[in-house]
Amino acid sequence: DNVNRDDAKLISTGIVELICGDGRQGSPKHAPFDAIHVGAAAPRLPPALTEQLAPGGRLVCPVGPKGVLQDLVVVDKDASGRCHSRTIQQVI
């Protein structure tokens, strides 16, 4: 409703597509992605998201249990398809 209220053309022209579902599964239909940003923490990094990351792409995801400090993890996929992850800071 918010998008339609602000600028209905974003949806009607296909510039923005809203997808309802389990975000941990990503959207294989639209993959690969150059960038994936996850706003809600996952107990562990969802494998489907790293699989859907394009070579040269980056994934940012808070990882850890609910209610305590979590790691903000950055995953970069190199040109050969290997993923390299690092924690850049803790978040809650």
Buried (B, 14 or more C-beta within 10 A) or exposed (E): EEEEEEEEEBEEEEEEEEEEEEBBEBBEEEBBBEEBEBEEBBEEBBEBBBBBBBEEBBBBBBBBEEEEEBBBBBBBBEEEEEBEBEEEEEEE
